Amino acid sequence: MAWEWRGNDVGMTVEKLFCFGLGYSAQVLARRLLAAGWSVTGTSRDGEGDTLPFDRTRSLDDPARQMEGARHVLVSIPPDAAGDPVLACHGDDIAKLEQLSWLGYLSTTGVYGDHGGGWVDETTATAPINKRSEWRVAAEQTWLDWGRRHDVAVQIFRLAGIYGPGRNALENLAQGKARRIVKPGHVFSRIHVDDLASVLQASMAKPNAGAIYNVCDDEPAPPQDVITYAAGLLGLTPPEALSFDNANLSPMAASFYADNKRVSNKRITGELKVELQYPNYRAGLASLLRD
């Protein structure tokens, strides 16, 4: 798929989005904007699929030309121990975009840390419990500081677990990869990728400099409940319940069970007026099965 579209009419003004990291979530947003007549350009590590190659060791070849005319910039590349690679390599270039009106940074609800299953919202202090989340907190603050310094409306989006076409419990069950791991009292928050795109579009239409938004659905739920429901949709017997203590998870997988919280989405539904198409995992999985 070509990720750039330009109007042919003389004098036609085309909105442009530049994505640092045109991955799973950004592609859903890009497809919507392309259908609406926008120009979308994005990066990937390898530069495949009409994207531009970019990582910390390989900057854009001609950033002024490649980002020219962008009024919106989306950053979905995660930071590392050295900080945010986009800021390090192209922070000055982005600041030179004369028409820039919105910059969105995709972060994670992991920055809140563990709250024993309690509720958190955007006013809750960050309390990361692993290095990845610590890097996210630092990157969020650096982008917000950059926005104030350059008078750019930077918004932070703290994402819950993303699911959607090709990435969901139905697929995992069909492929024999699903595990029904039980850790009593533990819940996760989630967001369907289409609803995430709707949140980003709503924010782009109403920039709010320095705003932070939790992006999740209405119903935090135990992961084993999601697997059980998906199995029922498929007419399958759910996998045998497996205690977290006996699950033999990789360090990365186990880290997702280290914090336990319920994430409030009242700011996206209140301030941005987003009406979630999939307010819970049941609605999302049922739709994915139909599609």
N, C-alpha and C positions, 0 to 999 in steps of 0.2 A: 504494500500500500504506500502510495506517495504521501508524505506528511506535509506537503506544502501546496497550497491552493492560492491562486491570485485571480482577482477579477479582471476581466478583459475590457470592460467599458472604460473609456477615457474619462479621467477625473474621478473614477470610483474609489471611495475610501474603503479600505479593507482592514478590519481589525486583525491584529497579529498577536499570537501567543508564542512565546519561546519557552520550551520545556527543557530544563536540565534534568535528564533522566526520564526518557519517554518509555516508561515501563507499563505494567499492567493497569494501574489506576489512571495514569496520565493518558493512556491510549483511549480509554473510555471517554474522558473529557474531550480529547482531541477529535474523536469521531463526531461528537455532537457539534463542536464548533465548526468543523469542516463542512458539515451538512448545512450549517447556518451561513456559510460563505466566508468564514474566517480563513486566515493564513496561519498554519501551525508548523513550526519547525522545532525539532527536538534532538537530543543527544542520546547516545548509548555508548557503552564501553568499546564496542567493536565497530560501530558505524554501519551496521547492517540495516537493511530495510529502509533505505533512504534517510537514515538518521546521520547525525554528525558524530564522529568519534570524539569522546572526551572522557578523561579521568584525571586524577591528580598529576599523573606523569605526562599527560598529553593534553595540552590546552587547545582551544579552538584555533584553527588556522588563521582566520580573519574575523575576529569577533565583531568589529564595527560593522562589517558588511553582513555577516550572518545573523546578527540580532537587529539590524537596521529596521526601524519602524515598529518595533515591539512595544506595545502599550501594556502588556501583561507578561509577567515572567513567573513560571512555576518551578520550584526547586524540590525535587523528590529524592535526590542523591543523599544517602546517609553520611554523617560525619565519621571521622576515625580519630585515632589518638592525636593526630596532628591538627585536628579542627575540621572546619567545613571546606571541602575542596573547591566548591563553586566560589565562595568568598575569596579564598586564597588566590585562585587563578583569574577570576573575572569580576570581582567585586567592583573594581574601578571602571571596568568596561560597562557593567550594568548601570552604574551611576551616571554614565554619559548619555544614556538613552533619553532623548529630549521629551518623548511623549509618554514615558513610563508613568502609569497611574496606579498599578497594582502589582504587588509581589507576594506570592503565596509560598509558604514554607511548610512542607509536610513533615510533621514530627510524630510522636507516639504518646499514647496515654501511659506508657511505661514510665514517664517522667514523674508520675505521682508516687510511685513506690507502692508499698504494702499498706492497706488500711483495714485489714482483717474483715473484708467483705463490706465495709462501710461505703457510703456515697462520697464521691468527690465531684467538684465542679471547677470552673476555671479560676476561682479565687483560692482554691486549695494550694498550699505551698508545695513546691516540687520536693521530692525526697527520693531520688533515684537510688536503686539498690544494686546496680551493676554498672560496669564501665560503659556499655553501649548507651544506657539511659543517661549517664553522666555527660557523655559527649553530646547527646541530644539537648540537654538543658543548656550546655555551654553554647551550642550552635543557635538555639532559639534566641538567647540573649544577645549574641553577636549580631544576628540578623536584625533584631529590634533596634539595637544601638546604631547599626548601619542605616536603617530606615530613618531614624530621627536625624542622623547626621546629614543625610542627603535629601531629606524632605520627601521620602517615598513611603507610600502606604503599604507597610509590611504587615501581613496577617499570618498568624501561626495556627496550623490545624493539627490538633492532637488526635491521631487516628486510633480507633479500636481495631480489632482483628478484621481484616478485609476478606470478604468472600464474594463470589459471583460466578459467572460462566467459566467453566474449566477449573475453578478453585473452590470446592465446596465438599460437604460431607457426602453428597450423593456420588460424586466422582470417586471419592476415596473408598466408599463402599463397593462401587462397581469394579474398582481395580484391586480390591482385596487389601487395601492399605489402611483401612479405618481401624482405630483402636478405641475401645470404650474405657478410658482411664478415669478412675474415680478417686477424687481427693475430697473428702467430706467438707461441705461448706464452701467449696471453691467455686467461683463464678468468673466468667469472662464477658466482656462487652464486645459487640460486633457491629459491622456496618456493611451493607451491600454496596458494591462498587458503583452501582448506578446512583444510589443516594449520595455517596461521596461526591460524585460528579455534580449532582444538583446543588450540594452545599458550596462547592467551588464556584459554580456559575452564579449563585446568589450573592456570594461575596464579591465577585468581579463586578457585578452590577451595582454594588453598594460598598465601595471600599471604606474601611474603617482602620485608619493607621494605628498600629500597635495592638489590634484586637487578637485575642486568643480564643479558639473555638474547639470544644470537644466534638468529635465527629463519631457518633455511635447511634445505635437504634434505641428503642424505648425499654428493652428488656434484657438486662444482663442475665445469663443463664449458665448452669453447669454444663461443661462440654459433653458429658455423657448423655445428657438429655437431647442434645442436638443430634448425636449419632443415633440414638434410639428413634427419634422422630423421622430422621432420614431413612432409616431401615424400614420403618412402617410404610413410608411413601413408596418404597421400592418393592414392598411385599417380601422383605427379607427378615430373617431372624437376626437381631442385633448381635454384634460380637460379644463374647463373654466379658463381663465386667472384670476389670483388672485394677487392683489397688495401685495407687500412685507409688507407694513404697516398693512394690514389686515389679514396676513397669520397665525398669532398666532403661530409662530414657537417656539420650545423649545430654551432655551438659547444656547445649543450646536449647533443646526441647524442655529440659527440666527447669530452665531459667524462666520460662513463661508461667510456671506454676509457683514461682517464688513470691509473687505479689498477688493480692486478692482484693478486688475493689469493684464497686458499682459506679459507673461513670454517667453523670447527668448530661443530657443533650438539650437542656432547656434554652441555652443561648442560641443554638442554630434554629430551633423551632420558634423562638420568641423574637430575637433580633433580626434574623435573616428570613423569618417566615417560611422556612422550608417544611413542606409537608412530606414526610417520609413515605415513599412508595412501599417500603418493606419495613414496617415498624418493629418487627421481631423476626427471629430466625425461621419461624413456621411459615410466615408469608413469603419470605425470601426463598426458602427451599421448595415450597409448593410451586412458585413461579418458575424456578429453574427446572423443575421436573416437567412442567407443561411445555417449556421452550425447548 
